[in-house]
Amino acid sequence: SLSTGGAQADFDSGLPDVSADGRYVTFTSIANNLSTQDNNNFANIFVRDRQTGLTDLVSIGFDGSPADGNSTLSRISDDGRHVSFYSSADNLVAGGTDFANIFVFDRDTRTAERVSFDVAGFVDVYHDISGDGGFVAFSASPFEGLSVSQDIFTDVFVYDRQNMTHQAVSAAGVGADPNQQISHPRMSTDGRFVTVSSNIAGLAPNDPNFDFDVYRYDRVNESIERLSNYANGFAADGLSIFSDISADGRHVVFYSAAGQLSDPPRFDDDFALFAHSPLPAGNRSVTLEPRQVVDDADFGNQPQFGSIAGVKFRDDNGDGAQDEGEPGIPDVTIYLDLNHNGQLDDDDEPSTVTDEDGNYMFIDLPPGPYIVAEVAVPGSEQTQ
């Protein structure tokens, strides 16, 4: 939480989120010295570029004026371009808003978009943006005609920013208890999988209590799976909440006070962190009841992507390895020479710039051979 000039924030900052490569950090701050545009005495959303040292105010009015309300709890896309946040400001989009909403700010186009429109009641602060920036999940009062039940307290909705449509997580049958809710969403990188917390017993079978459980919703198949289960498949008898999900949607971690989820079991009410991982590839667990027919034991495949990372350094002794005292070199362009022509083709080949310590990374790469190359540094000779 520094200004572009390097000044430390003059008041509290917190609630950070980080881009996939660690370059961009978004956070909430009530400091007044992080941006020259910030003179509104409200909490605001900032993005810090750890490579360039720039601090960007993103909770700003559509006309460039300061936001006229508080903003908090931001989330950032993998590439750092899109930032979602909760705000009560009325001037972030043209025409204003009636109450607090979830917004997405595009740092390239410098425009904000309200994604929680058409909500009949309130919008909750908890939300998430997919790694690709295309989807936003948020908790709110049920939409008229969209949620399965209009009587639950909150539902989770996923907004498709390209098609401008909402999808409700309450895909399974739900009760009509106003104390029941679906909340606290987290999303996979492509927005297909959403984890939520809910105390609705009807979302999945074998739930004899009304404790909060953690679920994973598959938007493509419109199916929902409870993850906070005992070994016998029944719902845990303690509060389970605050989940997070891996980029590919396969692995989920969550907090739970259900002691018997652990091995060996705990007999206290303290919260612990649990991880849910799927069955090994190629296996499905199917339990048949008498005379039951199971016709959906399907198998899907998802591409497995990889990454390439390294460091550009000053090789003082010319041995091709970074030794103690040989510093990294910042601001060097590294690229993947896909067509093997020995030069960077700007429109067709991935490239990045080394950070202050000489580090670089390429993510989400499909399997295959790659040539990693650099744009030559004037006055130097490459040793490896």
C-alpha positions in Angstrom: 0.0 0.0 0.0 2.3 2.7 -1.4 1.7 5.7 -3.6 3.3 5.8 -7.1 6.0 8.0 -5.6 6.7 5.4 -2.9 5.0 7.1 0.0 3.5 4.7 2.6 -0.3 4.9 3.1 -1.3 7.4 5.7 -4.2 5.3 7.0 -5.4 1.7 7.0 -5.2 -0.6 4.0 -6.2 -4.3 3.6 -8.3 -7.0 1.9 -5.7 -7.7 -0.8 -6.0 -10.0 -3.9 -3.1 -10.9 -6.3 -2.9 -11.5 -10.0 -1.8 -15.0 -11.2 1.9 -14.0 -11.7 2.0 -11.9 -8.5 2.7 -8.6 -10.4 -0.6 -6.8 -9.6 -2.1 -6.4 -6.1 -5.5 -4.9 -5.5 -6.5 -3.7 -2.1 -8.9 -1.5 -0.1 -7.6 1.6 1.6 -9.0 4.7 3.4 -5.6 6.4 3.0 -5.7 9.8 1.2 -2.2 10.0 -0.2 -2.1 7.0 -2.6 -3.5 8.8 -5.6 -3.8 12.5 -6.6 -7.3 11.6 -7.8 -8.4 10.4 -4.3 -9.8 13.4 -2.3 -13.2 11.9 -1.4 -12.5 10.7 2.2 -14.1 7.3 1.3 -12.6 3.9 1.2 -11.3 3.2 -2.3 -9.9 0.4 -4.4 -6.3 0.5 -5.7 -4.1 -1.7 -7.8 -0.4 -1.7 -7.2 2.0 -2.8 -10.1 4.9 -4.4 -8.3 7.0 -4.2 -11.4 6.6 -0.6 -12.4 5.8 0.8 -8.9 2.6 2.5 -10.2 -0.5 2.6 -7.9 -3.8 2.9 -9.8 -7.1 4.2 -8.3 -9.9 2.1 -9.9 -12.9 3.2 -7.9 -13.5 6.4 -9.8 -16.5 8.1 -11.3 -17.4 7.4 -14.9 -16.4 11.0 -15.7 -13.1 10.8 -13.8 -14.5 12.4 -10.7 -13.9 10.9 -7.2 -16.3 8.1 -6.2 -19.1 9.5 -4.0 -19.3 6.4 -1.7 -17.2 3.7 -0.1 -15.7 0.8 -2.1 -14.3 -2.4 -0.6 -13.3 -6.1 -1.1 -11.8 -6.2 -4.5 -10.8 -9.2 -6.6 -8.5 -9.2 -9.7 -8.3 -11.2 -12.9 -5.3 -13.4 -13.6 -3.7 -10.8 -15.9 -4.5 -7.8 -13.7 -6.7 -6.1 -16.2 -10.2 -6.5 -14.6 -11.0 -5.7 -11.0 -14.3 -6.4 -9.3 -15.4 -4.7 -6.1 -18.3 -3.8 -3.9 -19.3 -0.1 -3.8 -22.0 2.1 -2.5 -20.9 5.0 -4.8 -23.6 6.3 -7.1 -21.4 7.8 -9.8 -19.3 4.9 -11.0 -21.5 4.3 -14.1 -23.6 6.7 -16.1 -27.1 7.0 -14.8 -26.1 6.1 -11.2 -27.3 3.3 -9.1 -29.9 3.0 -6.4 -27.9 1.1 -3.7 -24.6 -0.8 -3.2 -23.6 -3.0 -6.1 -20.8 -5.1 -7.6 -18.7 -3.4 -10.3 -16.0 -4.5 -12.7 -13.4 -1.9 -13.7 -11.4 -2.5 -16.9 -8.0 -1.0 -16.4 -7.3 -0.9 -20.1 -10.5 1.0 -21.2 -10.8 2.9 -17.9 -14.5 2.1 -17.6 -16.6 0.5 -14.9 -19.5 -1.9 -15.4 -22.2 -2.8 -12.9 -22.8 -6.5 -12.9 -25.4 -6.8 -10.2 -28.2 -5.0 -12.0 -31.9 -6.1 -11.9 -31.5 -7.1 -8.2 -34.8 -6.6 -6.4 -33.2 -6.2 -2.9 -29.7 -5.9 -1.5 -26.4 -7.1 -2.9 -23.9 -8.8 -0.5 -20.3 -7.7 -0.3 -18.9 -11.2 -1.1 -18.2 -11.9 -4.7 -15.4 -13.2 -7.1 -14.2 -12.7 -10.6 -13.0 -15.6 -12.8 -9.3 -15.7 -13.7 -10.1 -14.8 -17.4 -12.2 -11.8 -16.3 -15.3 -13.0 -18.2 -17.6 -14.0 -15.3 -18.5 -12.5 -11.9 -20.2 -14.4 -9.1 -22.0 -12.5 -6.3 -24.5 -13.0 -3.6 -27.8 -11.1 -3.6 -31.5 -11.2 -2.9 -33.1 -13.5 -5.4 -33.9 -12.1 -8.8 -37.6 -12.2 -9.8 -38.2 -15.3 -11.9 -34.5 -16.4 -11.9 -33.9 -18.1 -8.6 -35.7 -21.4 -8.0 -37.2 -19.9 -4.8 -37.9 -16.2 -4.3 -38.3 -16.8 -0.5 -34.6 -17.6 0.4 -32.6 -14.8 1.9 -29.8 -14.8 -0.7 -28.8 -16.7 -3.8 -25.5 -16.7 -5.7 -25.6 -15.4 -9.3 -23.0 -15.7 -12.0 -22.9 -12.9 -14.5 -21.6 -13.6 -18.0 -20.0 -10.3 -19.1 -19.9 -11.2 -22.8 -23.5 -12.4 -23.1 -24.8 -10.0 -20.3 -26.8 -12.8 -18.6 -27.2 -14.0 -15.1 -27.3 -17.6 -13.9 -28.6 -18.7 -10.5 -26.7 -21.3 -8.4 -30.0 -22.5 -6.9 -30.3 -25.0 -9.7 -31.5 -27.8 -7.4 -34.8 -27.6 -5.5 -34.7 -25.3 -2.5 -36.9 -24.7 0.5 -38.9 -21.5 1.2 -37.3 -20.5 4.5 -36.3 -16.8 4.5 -33.4 -17.8 6.8 -31.8 -20.0 4.2 -29.1 -18.6 1.9 -26.5 -19.3 -0.7 -23.4 -17.1 -0.3 -19.6 -16.7 -0.3 -18.8 -17.6 -4.0 -15.4 -18.5 -5.4 -14.7 -19.3 -9.1 -12.4 -21.4 -11.2 -10.3 -19.6 -13.9 -12.7 -20.2 -16.7 -15.8 -19.5 -14.6 -17.3 -23.0 -15.0 -17.0 -24.1 -11.4 -18.3 -22.0 -8.4 -18.0 -22.9 -4.8 -20.5 -21.5 -2.4 -21.7 -22.0 1.2 -25.4 -22.7 2.0 -27.6 -23.9 4.8 -30.3 -25.2 2.3 -30.7 -28.9 3.0 -32.3 -29.5 -0.4 -29.3 -28.6 -2.6 -27.9 -32.2 -2.2 -29.1 -35.4 -0.7 -28.3 -36.8 2.7 -28.4 -33.5 4.6 -30.3 -34.0 7.8 -29.3 -30.6 9.4 -29.4 -27.0 8.5 -25.7 -26.2 9.1 -23.8 -24.3 6.4 -22.1 -26.7 4.0 -19.7 -26.1 1.1 -20.8 -26.9 -2.5 -19.3 -26.9 -5.9 -21.6 -25.8 -8.7 -20.9 -26.8 -12.3 -22.4 -24.1 -14.6 -22.0 -26.1 -17.7 -23.9 -29.2 -16.5 -26.0 -27.1 -14.0 -25.2 -29.6 -11.3 -24.3 -29.1 -7.7 -22.1 -31.3 -5.3 -21.7 -31.0 -1.6 -18.0 -31.2 -0.5 -18.3 -31.0 3.3 -19.3 -34.6 3.6 -18.4 -37.4 6.0 -17.0 -40.6 4.6 -20.5 -42.1 4.4 -21.7 -39.3 2.1 -23.8 -37.5 4.7 -23.4 -33.7 5.4 -21.1 -32.7 8.1 -22.8 -31.6 11.4 -20.8 -28.4 11.8 -20.5 -25.0 10.1 -18.5 -25.2 6.9 -17.8 -21.9 5.0 -15.2 -19.6 3.3 -14.0 -21.8 0.5 -11.5 -21.3 -2.3 -11.0 -23.3 -5.5 -8.1 -24.2 -7.7 -7.7 -22.7 -11.2 -9.0 -25.8 -12.9 -11.9 -26.3 -10.4 -10.8 -29.7 -9.2 -9.5 -28.9 -5.7 -11.3 -26.9 -3.0 -10.3 -25.8 0.5 -12.7 -24.6 3.2 -13.0 -23.8 6.9 -15.2 -26.1 9.0 -16.0 -26.6 12.6 -17.1 -30.2 11.9 -14.5 -32.1 13.9 -15.2 -35.5 12.4 -14.2 -34.4 8.9 -10.6 -34.9 10.1 -8.7 -38.1 10.5 -8.4 -38.7 13.4 -11.6 -36.8 14.4 -11.5 -33.7 16.6 -13.9 -33.2 19.4 -14.0 -29.4 19.8 -15.7 -26.5 18.1 -12.6 -24.9 16.7 -12.4 -24.2 13.0 -9.9 -26.0 10.8 -8.9 -25.9 7.2 -9.9 -28.9 5.0 -9.1 -29.8 1.4 -11.3 -31.7 -1.0 -9.8 -33.4 -4.0 -11.5 -35.4 -6.6 -11.2 -39.1 -7.3 -8.1 -40.1 -9.4 -8.7 -39.6 -13.1 -10.6 -42.4 -14.7 -12.7 -43.3 -11.6 -16.2 -42.5 -10.5 -17.9 -43.5 -7.3 -21.4 -44.7 -7.8 -23.8 -45.9 -5.1 -26.8 -47.9 -6.3 -30.1 -48.2 -4.5 -32.3 -51.2 -5.1 -33.8 -51.0 -8.6 -32.1 -47.7 -9.3 -30.8 -46.8 -12.7 -27.8 -44.5 -13.0 -27.3 -43.1 -16.4 -25.1 -40.1 -15.8 -21.7 -41.7 -14.8 -20.1 -39.6 -17.5 -16.4 -38.8 -18.0 -15.0 -35.5 -19.2 -11.5 -34.4 -20.0 -10.0 -31.0 -19.3 -6.8 -29.7 -20.9 -3.9 -29.6 -18.4 -1.8 -26.4 -18.9 1.7 -25.7 -17.7 4.0 -22.7 -17.1 7.6 -21.7 -17.9 9.5 -19.5 -15.5 13.1 -18.3 -15.0 15.4 -15.4 -14.2 17.6 -13.1 -16.4 20.8 -12.3 -14.5 24.2 -10.7 -14.9 26.6 -13.7 -15.4 29.8 -12.1 -14.1 31.9 -15.3 -14.3 30.3 -16.5 -17.5 29.4 -20.0 -16.2 25.8 -19.9 -17.3 24.5 -20.3 -13.7 23.4 -17.5 -11.3 25.9 -17.4 -8.4 25.8 -15.4 -5.2 26.3 -11.8 -5.9 25.1 -12.0 -9.5 22.0 -9.8 -9.6 18.9 -10.2 -11.7 18.4 -7.8 -14.6 15.0 -6.0 -14.8 13.1 -4.8 -17.8 14.4 -7.4 -20.3 11.9 -8.7 -22.8 11.5 -12.5 -22.8 9.4 -14.2 -25.4 8.4 -17.6 -26.8 9.7 -18.0 -30.3 6.8 -20.1 -31.6 7.9 -19.9 -35.3 11.6 -20.4 -34.6 12.7 -17.3 -36.6 14.9 -15.9 -33.8 12.9 -12.7 -33.4 9.9 -11.4 -31.5 6.8 -11.2 -33.6 4.7 -8.8 -31.5 1.2 -9.9 -32.7 1.7 -13.6 -32.6 4.2 -14.6 -29.8 3.7 -14.3 -26.0 6.2 -12.0 -24.3 6.8 -10.5 -20.9 9.3 -8.2 -19.2 11.5 -9.3 -16.3 10.6 -7.8 -12.9 13.0 -5.9 -10.6 14.8 -9.2 -9.6 15.0 -10.5 -13.2 12.1 -13.0 -12.8 9.7 -13.8 -15.6 6.9 -16.3 -16.1 4.5 -17.6 -18.8 1.3 -19.4 -17.6 -1.5 -21.4 -19.1 0.7 -23.0 -21.8 -0.6 -26.1 -23.6 1.7 -29.2 -23.6 4.5 -29.1 -26.2 8.1 -27.9 -26.9 8.9 -24.2 -26.6 11.9 -22.0 -27.4 12.4 -19.3 -24.8 14.3 -16.3 -26.1 15.2 -12.8 -25.1 15.4 -9.5 -26.9 19.1 -8.8 -26.9 20.4 -6.4 -24.3 22.7 -3.8 -25.8 26.3 -4.1 -24.7 26.1 -7.6 -23.4 26.6 -11.2 -24.6 24.3 -14.1 -23.7 26.1 -16.9 -21.8 23.3 -19.4 -21.9 
